[in-house]
Amino acid sequence: MERLNKLYMQNCYIIQENEKLRKKAQLLNQENQQLRSELNQKLSSKGKQKGNAASTSLPDLNLNLSTSAQNASSSTNS
């Protein structure tokens, strides 16, 4: 019974830490999106100043991140 209680407490701690990390990842993702948006705006304004007709945008790295996270979660659930 004592071992079961210890495992339960460890599990609760891991769940709490996981939630903290999830929130931190969300904040970092929001910051990343904001910085990417600002960078795209700066790049596009520089391109317009030079008369450059080519679109200057950065690829969305979160697309690969979200599919990787989905694949990782589905493999851990199996």
Phi and psi in degrees as a GROMACS rama.xvg file:
@    title "Ramachandran Plot"
@    xaxis  label "Phi"
@    yaxis  label "Psi"
@TYPE xy
-64.6804  -39.8324  GLU-2
-64.1156  -40.2996  ARG-3
-63.2717  -41.6105  LEU-4
-63.8345  -41.3481  ASN-5
-63.2163  -42.8041  LYS-6
-64.9466  -38.6243  LEU-7
-62.4891  -44.2478  TYR-8
-65.1771  -39.9316  MET-9
-63.628  -40.8443  GLN-10
-63.258  -43.0487  ASN-11
-61.0453  -42.9954  CYS-12
-62.388  -44.1454  TYR-13
-63.1795  -40.4384  ILE-14
-63.1025  -42.7646  ILE-15
-63.3314  -44.957  GLN-16
-64.2359  -38.5865  GLU-17
-61.759  -42.5236  ASN-18
-65.0164  -40.805  GLU-19
-60.5874  -44.8797  LYS-20
-66.2717  -36.8433  LEU-21
-63.1015  -43.8108  ARG-22
-65.019  -40.9067  LYS-23
-63.8461  -40.5244  LYS-24
-64.2623  -38.7758  ALA-25
-64.1442  -42.5574  GLN-26
-63.8964  -43.035  LEU-27
-64.3436  -37.4022  LEU-28
-64.7877  -42.8301  ASN-29
-62.8282  -42.8406  GLN-30
-63.1727  -41.1752  GLU-31
-61.511  -43.9863  ASN-32
-64.4071  -40.4216  GLN-33
-65.144  -44.7103  GLN-34
-64.8011  -38.6102  LEU-35
-64.7266  -39.6124  ARG-36
-63.4037  -44.7637  SER-37
-62.6203  -41.4843  GLU-38
-65.2123  -42.3001  LEU-39
-61.4294  -39.6823  ASN-40
-64.3062  -43.0963  GLN-41
-64.3237  -42.7724  LYS-42
-66.0876  -40.1745  LEU-43
-70.2995  -34.9608  SER-44
-69.8597  -35.1118  SER-45
-67.7486  -38.3701  LYS-46
-65.5056  -37.5275  GLY-47
-69.4043  -36.6949  LYS-48
-65.3398  -35.7605  GLN-49
-83.9832  -6.76947  LYS-50
77.1118  21.7561  GLY-51
-81.3619  122.3  ASN-52
-83.7758  -14.034  ALA-53
-72.3226  140.762  ALA-54
-77.1765  130.665  SER-55
-114.16  98.7642  THR-56
-135.916  156.4  SER-57
-95.4768  146.452  LEU-58
-67.0289  150.198  PRO-59
-83.0915  103.397  ASP-60
-72.5459  -18.3248  LEU-61
-69.2679  -21.5098  ASN-62
-61.5122  -46.3608  LEU-63
-68.3989  -36.6067  ASN-64
-64.9399  -43.8051  LEU-65
-68.1757  -38.4479  SER-66
-70.8784  -33.979  THR-67
-66.4615  -40.5953  SER-68
-65.867  -39.2632  ALA-69
-65.62  -42.4818  GLN-70
-64.2461  -40.1167  ASN-71
-66.3394  -41.5218  ALA-72
-69.6097  -35.6435  SER-73
-71.7478  -31.2466  SER-74
-75.5617  -30.3192  SER-75
-77.1073  -25.162  THR-76
-78.634  -16.2465  ASN-77
